[in-house]
Amino acid sequence: MVCSLLIWLDNTVLSITLETLADPVRGLNASPAELQWATGSYTLAFATLMFTAGALGDRFGHRAVLATGLVVFATARAGDYVGIR
């Protein structure tokens, strides 16, 4: 359940970011093609990490890899929300 919540939260952040990128006043005035590239590259990175995590889970145990991934993801998201980076 926590994994689904984190994926939903991250997709919400992506949707809000796309709206801001497309805004000509506050954002970068991105065209629909540029927004599609941003979404596609995000999806490609996500799929690559999921494939890698699956292979690591086969080798080291799915529970350990899932717990490590959740900690890394939550730490990165918390840093984004607090403004650390």
PDB file as gemmi writes it, atoms N, CA and C in Angstrom:
CRYST1    1.000    1.000    1.000  90.00  90.00  90.00 P 1                      
ATOM      1  N   MET A   1       0.818  -1.183   0.000  1.00  0.00           N  
ATOM      2  CA  MET A   1       0.000   0.000   0.000  1.00  0.00           C  
ATOM      3  C   MET A   1       0.866   1.252   0.000  1.00  0.00           C  
ATOM      4  N   VAL A   2       1.961   1.214   0.739  1.00  0.00           N  
ATOM      5  CA  VAL A   2       2.861   2.369   0.805  1.00  0.00           C  
ATOM      6  C   VAL A   2       3.468   2.634  -0.565  1.00  0.00           C  
ATOM      7  N   CYS A   3       3.802   1.579  -1.293  1.00  0.00           N  
ATOM      8  CA  CYS A   3       4.368   1.746  -2.639  1.00  0.00           C  
ATOM      9  C   CYS A   3       3.375   2.438  -3.563  1.00  0.00           C  
ATOM     10  N   SER A   4       2.129   2.023  -3.519  1.00  0.00           N  
ATOM     11  CA  SER A   4       1.104   2.648  -4.361  1.00  0.00           C  
ATOM     12  C   SER A   4       0.911   4.108  -3.989  1.00  0.00           C  
ATOM     13  N   LEU A   5       0.943   4.414  -2.708  1.00  0.00           N  
ATOM     14  CA  LEU A   5       0.812   5.794  -2.260  1.00  0.00           C  
ATOM     15  C   LEU A   5       1.970   6.646  -2.767  1.00  0.00           C  
ATOM     16  N   LEU A   6       3.174   6.117  -2.708  1.00  0.00           N  
ATOM     17  CA  LEU A   6       4.338   6.885  -3.165  1.00  0.00           C  
ATOM     18  C   LEU A   6       4.312   7.100  -4.680  1.00  0.00           C  
ATOM     19  N   ILE A   7       3.881   6.105  -5.425  1.00  0.00           N  
ATOM     20  CA  ILE A   7       3.773   6.262  -6.881  1.00  0.00           C  
ATOM     21  C   ILE A   7       2.709   7.300  -7.217  1.00  0.00           C  
ATOM     22  N   TRP A   8       1.576   7.249  -6.517  1.00  0.00           N  
ATOM     23  CA  TRP A   8       0.523   8.241  -6.727  1.00  0.00           C  
ATOM     24  C   TRP A   8       1.026   9.648  -6.396  1.00  0.00           C  
ATOM     25  N   LEU A   9       1.738   9.778  -5.287  1.00  0.00           N  
ATOM     26  CA  LEU A   9       2.269  11.078  -4.878  1.00  0.00           C  
ATOM     27  C   LEU A   9       3.259  11.615  -5.902  1.00  0.00           C  
ATOM     28  N   ASP A  10       4.123  10.777  -6.391  1.00  0.00           N  
ATOM     29  CA  ASP A  10       5.115  11.208  -7.371  1.00  0.00           C  
ATOM     30  C   ASP A  10       4.456  11.594  -8.700  1.00  0.00           C  
ATOM     31  N   ASN A  11       3.443  10.862  -9.116  1.00  0.00           N  
ATOM     32  CA  ASN A  11       2.723  11.222 -10.341  1.00  0.00           C  
ATOM     33  C   ASN A  11       1.961  12.535 -10.174  1.00  0.00           C  
ATOM     34  N   THR A  12       1.460  12.799  -8.980  1.00  0.00           N  
ATOM     35  CA  THR A  12       0.806  14.078  -8.707  1.00  0.00           C  
ATOM     36  C   THR A  12       1.802  15.220  -8.826  1.00  0.00           C  
ATOM     37  N   VAL A  13       2.983  15.033  -8.280  1.00  0.00           N  
ATOM     38  CA  VAL A  13       4.035  16.050  -8.384  1.00  0.00           C  
ATOM     39  C   VAL A  13       4.404  16.278  -9.845  1.00  0.00           C  
ATOM     40  N   LEU A  14       4.486  15.216 -10.624  1.00  0.00           N  
ATOM     41  CA  LEU A  14       4.792  15.348 -12.049  1.00  0.00           C  
ATOM     42  C   LEU A  14       3.699  16.135 -12.775  1.00  0.00           C  
ATOM     43  N   SER A  15       2.449  15.864 -12.468  1.00  0.00           N  
ATOM     44  CA  SER A  15       1.345  16.589 -13.107  1.00  0.00           C  
ATOM     45  C   SER A  15       1.388  18.077 -12.782  1.00  0.00           C  
ATOM     46  N   ILE A  16       1.656  18.405 -11.553  1.00  0.00           N  
ATOM     47  CA  ILE A  16       1.746  19.809 -11.154  1.00  0.00           C  
ATOM     48  C   ILE A  16       2.936  20.476 -11.825  1.00  0.00           C  
ATOM     49  N   THR A  17       4.028  19.763 -11.925  1.00  0.00           N  
ATOM     50  CA  THR A  17       5.218  20.305 -12.575  1.00  0.00           C  
ATOM     51  C   THR A  17       4.953  20.577 -14.050  1.00  0.00           C  
ATOM     52  N   LEU A  18       4.246  19.676 -14.721  1.00  0.00           N  
ATOM     53  CA  LEU A  18       3.941  19.876 -16.135  1.00  0.00           C  
ATOM     54  C   LEU A  18       3.079  21.116 -16.345  1.00  0.00           C  
ATOM     55  N   GLU A  19       2.128  21.340 -15.452  1.00  0.00           N  
ATOM     56  CA  GLU A  19       1.311  22.550 -15.550  1.00  0.00           C  
ATOM     57  C   GLU A  19       2.163  23.801 -15.406  1.00  0.00           C  
ATOM     58  N   THR A  20       3.100  23.767 -14.493  1.00  0.00           N  
ATOM     59  CA  THR A  20       3.971  24.921 -14.282  1.00  0.00           C  
ATOM     60  C   THR A  20       4.899  25.118 -15.472  1.00  0.00           C  
ATOM     61  N   LEU A  21       5.430  24.040 -16.020  1.00  0.00           N  
ATOM     62  CA  LEU A  21       6.313  24.161 -17.183  1.00  0.00           C  
ATOM     63  C   LEU A  21       5.590  24.746 -18.389  1.00  0.00           C  
ATOM     64  N   ALA A  22       4.315  24.443 -18.541  1.00  0.00           N  
ATOM     65  CA  ALA A  22       3.554  24.921 -19.690  1.00  0.00           C  
ATOM     66  C   ALA A  22       3.087  26.370 -19.523  1.00  0.00           C  
ATOM     67  N   ASP A  23       3.091  26.882 -18.306  1.00  0.00           N  
ATOM     68  CA  ASP A  23       2.616  28.238 -18.048  1.00  0.00           C  
ATOM     69  C   ASP A  23       3.577  29.262 -18.667  1.00  0.00           C  
ATOM     70  N   PRO A  24       3.083  30.136 -19.539  1.00  0.00           N  
ATOM     71  CA  PRO A  24       3.983  31.104 -20.182  1.00  0.00           C  
ATOM     72  C   PRO A  24       4.461  32.209 -19.240  1.00  0.00           C  
ATOM     73  N   VAL A  25       3.750  32.455 -18.150  1.00  0.00           N  
ATOM     74  CA  VAL A  25       4.130  33.540 -17.246  1.00  0.00           C  
ATOM     75  C   VAL A  25       5.059  33.044 -16.144  1.00  0.00           C  
ATOM     76  N   ARG A  26       4.659  32.007 -15.410  1.00  0.00           N  
ATOM     77  CA  ARG A  26       5.448  31.504 -14.289  1.00  0.00           C  
ATOM     78  C   ARG A  26       6.428  30.410 -14.682  1.00  0.00           C  
ATOM     79  N   GLY A  27       6.198  29.762 -15.787  1.00  0.00           N  
ATOM     80  CA  GLY A  27       7.000  28.605 -16.160  1.00  0.00           C  
ATOM     81  C   GLY A  27       7.911  28.870 -17.332  1.00  0.00           C  
ATOM     82  N   LEU A  28       8.138  27.829 -18.116  1.00  0.00           N  
ATOM     83  CA  LEU A  28       9.069  27.901 -19.240  1.00  0.00           C  
ATOM     84  C   LEU A  28       8.371  27.979 -20.590  1.00  0.00           C  
ATOM     85  N   ASN A  29       7.037  28.075 -20.599  1.00  0.00           N  
ATOM     86  CA  ASN A  29       6.265  28.118 -21.841  1.00  0.00           C  
ATOM     87  C   ASN A  29       6.565  26.902 -22.723  1.00  0.00           C  
ATOM     88  N   ALA A  30       6.568  25.737 -22.095  1.00  0.00           N  
ATOM     89  CA  ALA A  30       6.881  24.501 -22.808  1.00  0.00           C  
ATOM     90  C   ALA A  30       5.741  24.123 -23.748  1.00  0.00           C  
ATOM     91  N   SER A  31       6.115  23.657 -24.920  1.00  0.00           N  
ATOM     92  CA  SER A  31       5.122  23.218 -25.897  1.00  0.00           C  
ATOM     93  C   SER A  31       4.617  21.815 -25.519  1.00  0.00           C  
ATOM     94  N   PRO A  32       3.510  21.380 -26.108  1.00  0.00           N  
ATOM     95  CA  PRO A  32       3.028  20.029 -25.827  1.00  0.00           C  
ATOM     96  C   PRO A  32       4.062  18.947 -26.162  1.00  0.00           C  
ATOM     97  N   ALA A  33       4.828  19.150 -27.222  1.00  0.00           N  
ATOM     98  CA  ALA A  33       5.862  18.164 -27.569  1.00  0.00           C  
ATOM     99  C   ALA A  33       6.941  18.106 -26.485  1.00  0.00           C  
ATOM    100  N   GLU A  34       7.318  19.243 -25.938  1.00  0.00           N  
ATOM    101  CA  GLU A  34       8.324  19.258 -24.865  1.00  0.00           C  
ATOM    102  C   GLU A  34       7.790  18.615 -23.593  1.00  0.00           C  
ATOM    103  N   LEU A  35       6.519  18.829 -23.305  1.00  0.00           N  
ATOM    104  CA  LEU A  35       5.911  18.179 -22.144  1.00  0.00           C  
ATOM    105  C   LEU A  35       5.831  16.670 -22.343  1.00  0.00           C  
ATOM    106  N   GLN A  36       5.582  16.246 -23.578  1.00  0.00           N  
ATOM    107  CA  GLN A  36       5.542  14.818 -23.867  1.00  0.00           C  
ATOM    108  C   GLN A  36       6.928  14.202 -23.687  1.00  0.00           C  
ATOM    109  N   TRP A  37       7.963  14.911 -24.106  1.00  0.00           N  
ATOM    110  CA  TRP A  37       9.328  14.437 -23.890  1.00  0.00           C  
ATOM    111  C   TRP A  37       9.636  14.320 -22.396  1.00  0.00           C  
ATOM    112  N   ALA A  38       9.207  15.302 -21.623  1.00  0.00           N  
ATOM    113  CA  ALA A  38       9.449  15.257 -20.176  1.00  0.00           C  
ATOM    114  C   ALA A  38       8.760  14.050 -19.550  1.00  0.00           C  
ATOM    115  N   THR A  39       7.516  13.805 -19.945  1.00  0.00           N  
ATOM    116  CA  THR A  39       6.777  12.660 -19.418  1.00  0.00           C  
ATOM    117  C   THR A  39       7.412  11.342 -19.872  1.00  0.00           C  
ATOM    118  N   GLY A  40       7.805  11.284 -21.123  1.00  0.00           N  
ATOM    119  CA  GLY A  40       8.430  10.062 -21.644  1.00  0.00           C  
ATOM    120  C   GLY A  40       9.755   9.751 -20.976  1.00  0.00           C  
ATOM    121  N   SER A  41      10.561  10.774 -20.740  1.00  0.00           N  
ATOM    122  CA  SER A  41      11.852  10.527 -20.091  1.00  0.00           C  
ATOM    123  C   SER A  41      11.656  10.114 -18.638  1.00  0.00           C  
ATOM    124  N   TYR A  42      10.660  10.692 -17.980  1.00  0.00           N  
ATOM    125  CA  TYR A  42      10.352  10.290 -16.606  1.00  0.00           C  
ATOM    126  C   TYR A  42       9.907   8.831 -16.570  1.00  0.00           C  
ATOM    127  N   THR A  43       9.046   8.444 -17.499  1.00  0.00           N  
ATOM    128  CA  THR A  43       8.562   7.064 -17.566  1.00  0.00           C  
ATOM    129  C   THR A  43       9.703   6.093 -17.873  1.00  0.00           C  
ATOM    130  N   LEU A  44      10.601   6.485 -18.773  1.00  0.00           N  
ATOM    131  CA  LEU A  44      11.740   5.635 -19.105  1.00  0.00           C  
ATOM    132  C   LEU A  44      12.653   5.431 -17.899  1.00  0.00           C  
ATOM    133  N   ALA A  45      12.931   6.504 -17.175  1.00  0.00           N  
ATOM    134  CA  ALA A  45      13.770   6.383 -15.976  1.00  0.00           C  
ATOM    135  C   ALA A  45      13.088   5.509 -14.927  1.00  0.00           C  
ATOM    136  N   PHE A  46      11.786   5.684 -14.741  1.00  0.00           N  
ATOM    137  CA  PHE A  46      11.042   4.884 -13.773  1.00  0.00           C  
ATOM    138  C   PHE A  46      11.061   3.404 -14.154  1.00  0.00           C  
ATOM    139  N   ALA A  47      10.832   3.109 -15.435  1.00  0.00           N  
ATOM    140  CA  ALA A  47      10.832   1.714 -15.886  1.00  0.00           C  
ATOM    141  C   ALA A  47      12.210   1.084 -15.743  1.00  0.00           C  
ATOM    142  N   THR A  48      13.246   1.856 -16.028  1.00  0.00           N  
ATOM    143  CA  THR A  48      14.614   1.342 -15.887  1.00  0.00           C  
ATOM    144  C   THR A  48      14.915   1.003 -14.439  1.00  0.00           C  
ATOM    145  N   LEU A  49      14.521   1.877 -13.538  1.00  0.00           N  
ATOM    146  CA  LEU A  49      14.752   1.607 -12.115  1.00  0.00           C  
ATOM    147  C   LEU A  49      13.926   0.419 -11.630  1.00  0.00           C  
ATOM    148  N   MET A  50      12.710   0.262 -12.138  1.00  0.00           N  
ATOM    149  CA  MET A  50      11.889  -0.883 -11.744  1.00  0.00           C  
ATOM    150  C   MET A  50      12.515  -2.197 -12.229  1.00  0.00           C  
ATOM    151  N   PHE A  51      13.026  -2.200 -13.455  1.00  0.00           N  
ATOM    152  CA  PHE A  51      13.681  -3.393 -13.992  1.00  0.00           C  
ATOM    153  C   PHE A  51      14.920  -3.736 -13.169  1.00  0.00           C  
ATOM    154  N   THR A  52      15.711  -2.719 -12.856  1.00  0.00           N  
ATOM    155  CA  THR A  52      16.924  -2.924 -12.051  1.00  0.00           C  
ATOM    156  C   THR A  52      16.569  -3.426 -10.660  1.00  0.00           C  
ATOM    157  N   ALA A  53      15.543  -2.844 -10.054  1.00  0.00           N  
ATOM    158  CA  ALA A  53      15.131  -3.282  -8.719  1.00  0.00           C  
ATOM    159  C   ALA A  53      14.628  -4.723  -8.741  1.00  0.00           C  
ATOM    160  N   GLY A  54      13.955  -5.122  -9.808  1.00  0.00           N  
ATOM    161  CA  GLY A  54      13.510  -6.506  -9.918  1.00  0.00           C  
ATOM    162  C   GLY A  54      14.675  -7.482  -9.982  1.00  0.00           C  
ATOM    163  N   ALA A  55      15.704  -7.119 -10.752  1.00  0.00           N  
ATOM    164  CA  ALA A  55      16.895  -7.969 -10.843  1.00  0.00           C  
ATOM    165  C   ALA A  55      17.627  -8.026  -9.501  1.00  0.00           C  
ATOM    166  N   LEU A  56      17.728  -6.881  -8.824  1.00  0.00           N  
ATOM    167  CA  LEU A  56      18.369  -6.872  -7.501  1.00  0.00           C  
ATOM    168  C   LEU A  56      17.540  -7.656  -6.486  1.00  0.00           C  
ATOM    169  N   GLY A  57      16.214  -7.587  -6.619  1.00  0.00           N  
ATOM    170  CA  GLY A  57      15.345  -8.350  -5.726  1.00  0.00           C  
ATOM    171  C   GLY A  57      15.524  -9.846  -5.903  1.00  0.00           C  
ATOM    172  N   ASP A  58      15.729 -10.284  -7.132  1.00  0.00           N  
ATOM    173  CA  ASP A  58      15.992 -11.705  -7.365  1.00  0.00           C  
ATOM    174  C   ASP A  58      17.295 -12.143  -6.721  1.00  0.00           C  
ATOM    175  N   ARG A  59      18.245 -11.243  -6.678  1.00  0.00           N  
ATOM    176  CA  ARG A  59      19.555 -11.600  -6.146  1.00  0.00           C  
ATOM    177  C   ARG A  59      19.634 -11.468  -4.633  1.00  0.00           C  
ATOM    178  N   PHE A  60      19.094 -10.377  -4.075  1.00  0.00           N  
ATOM    179  CA  PHE A  60      19.272 -10.084  -2.647  1.00  0.00           C  
ATOM    180  C   PHE A  60      18.010 -10.252  -1.806  1.00  0.00           C  
ATOM    181  N   GLY A  61      16.902 -10.528  -2.420  1.00  0.00           N  
ATOM    182  CA  GLY A  61      15.642 -10.667  -1.689  1.00  0.00           C  
ATOM    183  C   GLY A  61      14.738  -9.472  -1.955  1.00  0.00           C  
ATOM    184  N   HIS A  62      13.516  -9.764  -2.315  1.00  0.00           N  
ATOM    185  CA  HIS A  62      12.582  -8.707  -2.709  1.00  0.00           C  
ATOM    186  C   HIS A  62      12.245  -7.769  -1.559  1.00  0.00           C  
ATOM    187  N   ARG A  63      12.096  -8.314  -0.370  1.00  0.00           N  
ATOM    188  CA  ARG A  63      11.728  -7.477   0.774  1.00  0.00           C  
ATOM    189  C   ARG A  63      12.823  -6.472   1.102  1.00  0.00           C  
ATOM    190  N   ALA A  64      14.076  -6.897   1.073  1.00  0.00           N  
ATOM    191  CA  ALA A  64      15.189  -5.993   1.388  1.00  0.00           C  
ATOM    192  C   ALA A  64      15.326  -4.902   0.330  1.00  0.00           C  
ATOM    193  N   VAL A  65      15.174  -5.272  -0.927  1.00  0.00           N  
ATOM    194  CA  VAL A  65      15.289  -4.289  -2.007  1.00  0.00           C  
ATOM    195  C   VAL A  65      14.117  -3.311  -1.955  1.00  0.00           C  
ATOM    196  N   LEU A  66      12.914  -3.811  -1.669  1.00  0.00           N  
ATOM    197  CA  LEU A  66      11.753  -2.937  -1.554  1.00  0.00           C  
ATOM    198  C   LEU A  66      11.932  -1.949  -0.406  1.00  0.00           C  
ATOM    199  N   ALA A  67      12.384  -2.423   0.743  1.00  0.00           N  
ATOM    200  CA  ALA A  67      12.579  -1.538   1.893  1.00  0.00           C  
ATOM    201  C   ALA A  67      13.647  -0.490   1.596  1.00  0.00           C  
ATOM    202  N   THR A  68      14.721  -0.901   0.957  1.00  0.00           N  
ATOM    203  CA  THR A  68      15.779   0.049   0.601  1.00  0.00           C  
ATOM    204  C   THR A  68      15.265   1.083  -0.394  1.00  0.00           C  
ATOM    205  N   GLY A  69      14.533   0.633  -1.385  1.00  0.00           N  
ATOM    206  CA  GLY A  69      13.970   1.553  -2.373  1.00  0.00           C  
ATOM    207  C   GLY A  69      13.000   2.544  -1.756  1.00  0.00           C  
ATOM    208  N   LEU A  70      12.175   2.080  -0.831  1.00  0.00           N  
ATOM    209  CA  LEU A  70      11.239   2.987  -0.162  1.00  0.00           C  
ATOM    210  C   LEU A  70      11.959   4.042   0.663  1.00  0.00           C  
ATOM    211  N   VAL A  71      13.011   3.642   1.343  1.00  0.00           N  
ATOM    212  CA  VAL A  71      13.776   4.599   2.145  1.00  0.00           C  
ATOM    213  C   VAL A  71      14.448   5.634   1.249  1.00  0.00           C  
ATOM    214  N   VAL A  72      15.066   5.185   0.161  1.00  0.00           N  
ATOM    215  CA  VAL A  72      15.730   6.108  -0.755  1.00  0.00           C  
ATOM    216  C   VAL A  72      14.717   7.061  -1.388  1.00  0.00           C  
ATOM    217  N   PHE A  73      13.590   6.528  -1.828  1.00  0.00           N  
ATOM    218  CA  PHE A  73      12.562   7.346  -2.465  1.00  0.00           C  
ATOM    219  C   PHE A  73      11.983   8.363  -1.488  1.00  0.00           C  
ATOM    220  N   ALA A  74      11.639   7.921  -0.286  1.00  0.00           N  
ATOM    221  CA  ALA A  74      11.056   8.821   0.707  1.00  0.00           C  
ATOM    222  C   ALA A  74      12.043   9.907   1.108  1.00  0.00           C  
ATOM    223  N   THR A  75      13.318   9.557   1.218  1.00  0.00           N  
ATOM    224  CA  THR A  75      14.335  10.555   1.560  1.00  0.00           C  
ATOM    225  C   THR A  75      14.474  11.592   0.455  1.00  0.00           C  
ATOM    226  N   ALA A  76      14.467  11.140  -0.791  1.00  0.00           N  
ATOM    227  CA  ALA A  76      14.578  12.075  -1.916  1.00  0.00           C  
ATOM    228  C   ALA A  76      13.357  12.989  -1.983  1.00  0.00           C  
ATOM    229  N   ARG A  77      12.167  12.440  -1.788  1.00  0.00           N  
ATOM    230  CA  ARG A  77      10.952  13.250  -1.822  1.00  0.00           C  
ATOM    231  C   ARG A  77      10.913  14.213  -0.651  1.00  0.00           C  
ATOM    232  N   ALA A  78      11.337  13.784   0.526  1.00  0.00           N  
ATOM    233  CA  ALA A  78      11.345  14.684   1.684  1.00  0.00           C  
ATOM    234  C   ALA A  78      12.313  15.837   1.446  1.00  0.00           C  
ATOM    235  N   GLY A  79      13.436  15.545   0.816  1.00  0.00           N  
ATOM    236  CA  GLY A  79      14.384  16.603   0.479  1.00  0.00           C  
ATOM    237  C   GLY A  79      13.790  17.598  -0.499  1.00  0.00           C  
ATOM    238  N   ASP A  80      12.981  17.128  -1.438  1.00  0.00           N  
ATOM    239  CA  ASP A  80      12.320  18.029  -2.389  1.00  0.00           C  
ATOM    240  C   ASP A  80      11.326  18.939  -1.672  1.00  0.00           C  
ATOM    241  N   TYR A  81      10.566  18.373  -0.752  1.00  0.00           N  
ATOM    242  CA  TYR A  81       9.531  19.156  -0.083  1.00  0.00           C  
ATOM    243  C   TYR A  81      10.133  20.160   0.907  1.00  0.00           C  
ATOM    244  N   VAL A  82      11.231  19.785   1.521  1.00  0.00           N  
ATOM    245  CA  VAL A  82      11.858  20.683   2.487  1.00  0.00           C  
ATOM    246  C   VAL A  82      12.705  21.723   1.772  1.00  0.00           C  
ATOM    247  N   GLY A  83      13.171  21.400   0.572  1.00  0.00           N  
ATOM    248  CA  GLY A  83      13.978  22.331  -0.207  1.00  0.00           C  
ATOM    249  C   GLY A  83      15.461  22.126  -0.020  1.00  0.00           C  
ATOM    250  N   ILE A  84      15.869  20.924   0.289  1.00  0.00           N  
ATOM    251  CA  ILE A  84      17.296  20.605   0.501  1.00  0.00           C  
ATOM    252  C   ILE A  84      17.929  20.453  -0.866  1.00  0.00           C  
ATOM    253  N   ARG A  85      18.424  20.347  -1.607  1.00  0.00           N  
ATOM    254  CA  ARG A  85      18.986  20.166  -2.932  1.00  0.00           C  
ATOM    255  C   ARG A  85      19.098  21.468  -3.532  1.00  0.00           C  
TER     256      ARG A  85                                                      
END                                                                             
